[in-house]
Amino acid sequence: MKIARLTVYQVDLPLEHPYWLSGGRLKFEVLDATLVKMETDAGLIGWGEGTPWGHTYVPAHGPGIRAGIETMAPFVLGLDPRKVLEVERAMDLALPGHLYAKAPLDMACWDIAGQAAGLPIADLMGGGSRTPRPIASSVGAKTVDETREVIARYRARGYVAHSVKIGGDAERDIARIRDVEAIRRSDERVLYDVNRGWTRQQALRVMRAVEDLHVMVEQPCETLDDIAALAGKHATPVSVDESLVTLQDAARIARDGLAEVFGIKLNRVGGLTKAARMRDIALAHGIDMFVMATGGSVLADTEALHLAATIPDAHCLGVWACQDMITAEIAGGRGPRNVDGHLHLPEAPGLGVHPDEAALGAPAAVHS
């Protein structure tokens, strides 16, 4: 079996509500999605998606994915998509770095490999827990009252996990954390996500001020060096997100005890193949995990769910899904959808959901 054709689509995914993070520093209203249809000479077709969270969040952007695929296409055409390691190495040789551009091709390969084996991707990867994974809402950086309103909206949809965006103002953040904790239900899990929005002194002030609440803070500062400088000076558990990009990052975080939780974003780290190695480092060091698509449609959410299903239930804190935040529908309602705040693993071989091509418009590029 060989990869015979790559068809690339660009799709705008408007957000239901304008979205703020990093203390209101960054605003997002539309996501630039890239969908890839990978066709083989054996008739099997796989789909991949790459949807960065805008172009100002981390070093990734929609046009860069499409340019990267154009660069890598001659090196992956003709390869067997079931041999995901060979495809990974070909992409890494053709285009060092640019992990976000490689993720949709990796995803499509796993989709085909699962179909060829007659197994869901999670089962093919050796996991496949059928325990529904809780979806973490994403509550943009807002006032105390607006934060309560957004949490209430997600509760009405069944959500029991919430990612509350904070950062930029230490006193305001302390007040918001205390207010959310005051209304948090006993069955709810809340992650306070700073998105790199604190300086070192702000981070230390807030994390020490809320130690009595036993909350979890995600990505308090810009870099791993910043997080390392604060280690041992506070008792608040830390999750890493934007600073977890490469396997070397994962090894450093685990070795130096910089965080208690990994937030693995598949598009950012380069796809399932590379993310699985980070999962194993986390498990070997007793580090729990959230698994997320950086953004995107039900395809991206489903990919994240497959990796989450390979993590033992006790170590998977949840998934983050974007589908309840966007207004576009590209798969006709198919695929894993929110059921009482959880996602259920699909039983179909491969990814378990494909888009309606008619909903994608004309191709942006075809490589064959």
C-alpha positions as CSV (number, residue, x, y, z in Angstrom):
1,M,0.0,0.0,0.0
2,K,1.3,3.4,-0.9
3,I,0.2,7.1,-0.5
4,A,-1.0,8.1,-4.0
5,R,-2.5,11.5,-3.5
6,L,-2.9,14.3,-0.9
7,T,-5.8,16.7,-1.3
8,V,-5.7,19.8,0.9
9,Y,-8.7,21.9,2.0
10,Q,-8.8,25.2,3.8
11,V,-11.9,25.8,6.0
12,D,-12.8,28.7,8.2
13,L,-14.2,27.6,11.6
14,P,-16.0,30.6,13.2
15,L,-16.2,30.6,17.0
16,E,-19.7,30.9,18.6
17,H,-18.4,33.6,20.9
18,P,-15.2,35.8,20.7
19,Y,-12.5,34.2,22.8
20,W,-10.0,35.9,25.0
21,L,-6.9,34.5,26.8
22,S,-3.7,35.6,28.4
23,G,-5.5,38.3,30.5
24,G,-7.3,39.6,27.4
25,R,-4.0,40.0,25.5
26,L,-5.2,37.7,22.7
27,K,-8.6,37.6,21.0
28,F,-9.8,34.9,18.6
29,E,-13.0,34.8,16.4
30,V,-12.2,32.4,13.5
31,L,-9.9,29.4,13.3
32,D,-8.1,28.6,10.0
33,A,-8.4,24.8,9.6
34,T,-6.5,22.6,7.2
35,L,-8.1,19.3,6.2
36,V,-6.0,16.6,4.4
37,K,-7.5,13.7,2.4
38,M,-4.8,11.0,2.0
39,E,-5.6,8.5,-0.7
40,T,-3.8,5.2,-1.2
41,D,-3.4,2.9,-4.2
42,A,-5.3,0.3,-2.2
43,G,-8.4,2.3,-2.1
44,L,-8.2,3.3,1.6
45,I,-8.6,7.0,2.4
46,G,-7.5,8.7,5.6
47,W,-8.2,12.2,6.9
48,G,-6.1,14.5,8.9
49,E,-6.7,18.0,10.4
50,G,-4.4,20.8,11.5
51,T,-6.1,23.8,13.2
52,P,-3.8,26.1,15.2
53,W,-5.5,28.5,17.7
54,G,-5.0,31.5,15.4
55,H,-1.5,32.7,14.5
56,T,-0.7,34.7,17.6
57,Y,-0.9,32.0,20.2
58,V,2.1,29.7,19.5
59,P,4.5,29.4,16.6
60,A,1.9,27.9,14.2
61,H,-0.5,29.2,11.6
62,G,-2.9,27.8,9.0
63,P,-0.9,29.0,5.9
64,G,2.2,27.4,7.4
65,I,0.5,24.0,7.6
66,R,-0.4,24.2,3.9
67,A,3.1,25.4,2.9
68,G,4.6,22.6,5.0
69,I,2.5,19.9,3.4
70,E,3.6,21.2,-0.1
71,T,7.2,20.9,1.0
72,M,6.8,17.4,2.5
73,A,4.5,15.9,-0.1
74,P,7.2,14.7,-2.5
75,F,8.9,12.9,0.4
76,V,5.8,11.0,1.7
77,L,4.1,10.2,-1.6
78,G,4.8,6.6,-2.4
79,L,5.4,5.6,1.2
80,D,3.2,3.0,3.1
81,P,1.0,5.0,5.5
82,R,0.8,2.1,7.8
83,K,4.5,2.5,8.5
84,V,3.9,5.6,10.6
85,L,7.6,5.8,11.8
86,E,8.9,5.8,8.2
87,V,6.5,8.6,7.3
88,E,7.5,10.5,10.5
89,R,11.2,10.2,9.6
90,A,10.5,11.3,6.0
91,M,8.7,14.4,7.2
92,D,11.4,15.2,9.7
93,L,14.1,15.0,7.1
94,A,12.1,17.0,4.5
95,L,11.2,19.8,7.0
96,P,13.0,20.0,10.3
97,G,10.8,21.4,13.0
98,H,7.4,22.8,12.0
99,L,5.7,20.0,14.0
100,Y,2.2,21.6,13.6
101,A,2.5,21.1,9.8
102,K,3.2,17.4,10.2
103,A,0.4,16.5,12.6
104,P,-2.4,16.2,9.9
105,L,-0.3,13.9,7.8
106,D,0.5,11.7,10.8
107,M,-3.2,11.7,11.7
108,A,-4.2,10.6,8.2
109,C,-1.7,7.8,8.3
110,W,-3.1,6.5,11.6
111,D,-6.6,6.7,10.2
112,I,-5.5,4.5,7.3
113,A,-3.5,2.1,9.5
114,G,-6.6,1.6,11.7
115,Q,-8.8,0.9,8.8
116,A,-6.4,-1.6,7.3
117,A,-6.2,-3.4,10.6
118,G,-9.9,-3.2,11.3
119,L,-9.3,-1.4,14.6
120,P,-10.0,2.0,16.1
121,I,-6.8,4.0,16.3
122,A,-6.7,3.7,20.1
123,D,-6.9,-0.1,19.9
124,L,-4.2,-0.1,17.3
125,M,-2.0,1.9,19.5
126,G,-2.4,-0.7,22.3
127,G,-4.9,1.2,24.5
128,G,-8.5,1.6,23.8
129,S,-10.2,2.3,27.2
130,R,-13.9,2.7,26.7
131,T,-14.3,4.9,29.8
132,P,-15.9,8.2,28.6
133,R,-13.4,11.1,28.9
134,P,-14.7,14.3,30.5
135,I,-14.5,17.3,28.3
136,A,-12.9,20.4,29.8
137,S,-14.7,23.6,28.9
138,S,-12.7,26.6,27.9
139,V,-13.8,29.7,29.8
140,G,-12.1,32.8,28.2
141,A,-10.5,35.5,30.4
142,K,-13.5,37.6,31.6
143,T,-14.8,39.3,34.7
144,V,-16.0,37.3,37.7
145,D,-19.7,37.7,36.7
146,E,-19.0,36.7,33.0
147,T,-16.9,33.7,34.2
148,R,-19.9,32.5,36.2
149,E,-22.2,32.9,33.2
150,V,-19.9,30.9,30.9
151,I,-19.4,28.1,33.5
152,A,-23.2,28.0,33.9
153,R,-23.6,27.6,30.1
154,Y,-21.2,24.7,30.0
155,R,-22.9,23.1,33.1
156,A,-26.1,23.2,31.2
157,R,-24.4,21.1,28.5
158,G,-23.3,18.6,31.1
159,Y,-19.7,19.6,31.5
160,V,-18.0,18.7,34.8
161,A,-14.5,19.9,33.9
162,H,-13.5,23.5,33.2
163,S,-10.4,25.3,32.0
164,V,-10.7,28.9,33.3
165,K,-8.4,31.4,31.6
166,I,-6.6,33.8,33.9
167,G,-3.4,35.9,33.7
168,G,-2.1,39.4,33.5
169,D,-3.3,40.9,36.8
170,A,-2.4,39.1,40.0
171,E,-5.0,40.6,42.3
172,R,-7.8,40.1,39.8
173,D,-6.7,36.5,39.2
174,I,-6.7,35.7,42.9
175,A,-10.2,37.1,43.2
176,R,-11.4,35.0,40.2
177,I,-9.9,31.8,41.4
178,R,-11.5,32.3,44.8
179,D,-14.8,33.1,43.3
180,V,-14.8,30.0,41.0
181,E,-13.7,27.8,43.9
182,A,-16.6,29.1,45.9
183,I,-19.1,27.9,43.3
184,R,-17.3,24.8,42.2
185,R,-19.3,21.7,42.7
186,S,-17.9,18.6,44.4
187,D,-17.9,16.6,41.2
188,E,-16.2,19.3,39.1
189,R,-12.5,19.6,38.1
190,V,-11.2,23.1,37.4
191,L,-7.9,24.0,35.8
192,Y,-6.7,27.6,35.9
193,D,-5.0,28.3,32.7
194,V,-2.6,31.3,32.6
195,N,-1.4,30.7,29.0
196,R,2.0,32.2,29.9
197,G,0.3,35.4,31.1
198,W,2.2,35.9,34.4
199,T,5.7,37.3,35.1
200,R,7.6,35.3,37.7
201,Q,6.7,37.6,40.5
202,Q,3.0,37.5,39.5
203,A,3.0,33.7,39.3
204,L,4.6,33.4,42.7
205,R,2.2,35.9,44.3
206,V,-0.9,34.1,43.0
207,M,0.2,30.5,43.5
208,R,1.2,31.2,47.1
209,A,-2.0,33.2,47.7
210,V,-4.2,30.2,46.7
211,E,-2.3,27.4,48.2
212,D,-5.1,26.8,50.7
213,L,-7.5,26.0,47.9
214,H,-5.4,23.2,46.4
215,V,-6.0,24.3,42.8
216,M,-4.1,23.4,39.7
217,V,-2.5,26.1,37.6
218,E,-1.5,25.6,33.9
219,Q,1.4,27.3,32.2
220,P,1.9,30.1,34.7
221,C,4.9,31.7,32.9
222,E,6.4,31.9,29.4
223,T,9.1,29.3,29.6
224,L,10.3,26.2,31.3
225,D,13.1,28.2,32.8
226,D,10.6,30.5,34.4
227,I,8.6,27.6,35.8
228,A,11.9,26.0,37.1
229,A,12.9,29.3,38.8
230,L,9.7,29.1,40.9
231,A,9.8,25.4,41.7
232,G,10.1,24.8,45.5
233,K,8.8,28.3,46.3
234,H,5.0,27.4,46.2
235,A,2.8,24.4,46.9
236,T,0.4,24.7,43.9
237,P,0.4,21.9,41.4
238,V,1.5,22.9,37.9
239,S,0.4,21.7,34.5
240,V,2.6,22.5,31.4
241,D,1.0,23.3,28.1
242,E,2.7,25.7,25.7
243,S,6.1,24.8,27.0
244,L,5.6,21.1,26.1
245,V,6.5,20.9,22.4
246,T,9.2,18.3,22.0
247,L,10.2,15.0,23.5
248,Q,13.2,16.8,25.0
249,D,10.8,19.2,26.8
250,A,8.9,16.2,28.2
251,A,12.1,14.6,29.4
252,R,13.3,17.8,31.1
253,I,9.9,18.4,32.8
254,A,9.8,14.9,34.2
255,R,13.5,14.7,35.2
256,D,13.5,18.1,37.0
257,G,10.0,17.8,38.5
258,L,8.7,21.0,36.9
259,A,5.1,19.9,36.6
260,E,2.6,17.4,37.9
261,V,0.5,17.4,34.8
262,F,1.2,17.3,31.0
263,G,-1.2,19.2,28.7
264,I,-0.6,17.4,25.4
265,K,-1.8,19.3,22.4
266,L,-1.6,17.0,19.4
267,N,-1.2,19.6,16.6
268,R,1.5,21.4,18.6
269,V,3.6,18.3,19.3
270,G,3.4,16.9,15.8
271,G,0.6,14.3,16.0
272,L,-0.1,11.0,17.6
273,T,3.2,9.3,16.9
274,K,5.2,12.0,18.8
275,A,2.5,12.5,21.5
276,A,2.6,8.8,22.4
277,R,6.2,9.1,23.4
278,M,5.3,12.0,25.7
279,R,2.5,9.9,27.2
280,D,5.0,7.2,28.1
281,I,7.4,9.6,29.7
282,A,4.5,11.0,31.8
283,L,3.4,7.5,32.9
284,A,6.9,6.5,33.8
285,H,7.2,9.5,36.1
286,G,3.7,9.5,37.6
287,I,2.6,12.6,35.7
288,D,-1.1,12.9,34.9
289,M,-2.4,14.2,31.5
290,F,-4.9,16.3,29.7
291,V,-5.1,15.6,26.0
292,M,-6.2,18.3,23.6
293,A,-6.5,19.3,20.0
294,T,-5.1,22.8,19.7
295,G,-8.4,23.6,18.0
296,G,-10.6,22.4,15.2
297,S,-13.5,20.3,14.2
298,V,-14.8,16.9,15.4
299,L,-11.9,15.3,13.5
300,A,-9.3,16.9,15.7
301,D,-11.4,16.2,18.8
302,T,-11.6,12.6,17.9
303,E,-7.9,12.3,17.4
304,A,-7.3,13.6,20.9
305,L,-9.9,11.2,22.2
306,H,-8.0,8.2,20.7
307,L,-4.8,9.2,22.5
308,A,-6.7,9.8,25.7
309,A,-8.1,6.3,25.5
310,T,-4.5,4.9,25.5
311,I,-3.9,6.5,28.9
312,P,-4.9,4.5,32.0
313,D,-8.1,5.9,33.3
314,A,-6.6,7.1,36.6
315,H,-4.0,9.2,34.8
316,C,-6.2,10.8,32.2
317,L,-7.8,13.9,33.7
318,G,-9.8,14.7,30.6
319,V,-9.9,16.0,27.0
320,W,-10.5,19.4,25.6
321,A,-12.8,19.6,22.6
322,C,-13.4,22.5,20.4
323,Q,-16.6,21.4,18.7
324,D,-19.0,23.1,21.2
325,M,-17.2,26.4,20.5
326,I,-17.4,26.6,16.7
327,T,-20.5,27.2,14.5
328,A,-19.3,25.3,11.4
329,E,-20.3,21.7,10.9
330,I,-18.2,19.6,8.5
331,A,-19.2,16.1,9.4
332,G,-23.0,16.1,9.4
333,G,-23.2,15.5,13.1
334,R,-21.1,12.3,13.0
335,G,-18.3,11.4,15.3
336,P,-17.9,11.6,19.1
337,R,-20.1,14.4,20.4
338,N,-20.7,15.8,23.9
339,V,-22.9,13.4,25.9
340,D,-23.4,14.7,29.5
341,G,-20.0,16.4,29.3
342,H,-18.1,13.4,28.0
343,L,-16.8,12.0,24.8
344,H,-17.2,8.3,23.9
345,L,-14.6,6.4,21.8
346,P,-15.9,5.5,18.4
347,E,-15.9,1.8,17.5
348,A,-15.3,2.2,13.7
349,P,-11.9,1.3,12.4
350,G,-9.4,4.1,12.1
351,L,-10.3,7.6,13.2
352,G,-14.0,6.8,13.2
353,V,-15.2,10.0,11.5
354,H,-14.7,11.6,8.1
355,P,-15.9,15.0,6.9
356,D,-18.4,15.7,4.1
357,E,-16.2,16.8,1.2
358,A,-19.1,19.0,-0.1
359,A,-18.8,21.0,3.1
360,L,-15.1,21.7,2.5
361,G,-15.3,23.7,-0.7
362,A,-12.8,23.5,-3.5
363,P,-9.4,22.0,-2.7
364,A,-6.6,24.5,-1.9
365,A,-4.0,22.1,-3.3
366,V,-3.6,18.6,-4.7
367,H,-0.3,16.7,-4.5
368,S,0.2,13.4,-6.4
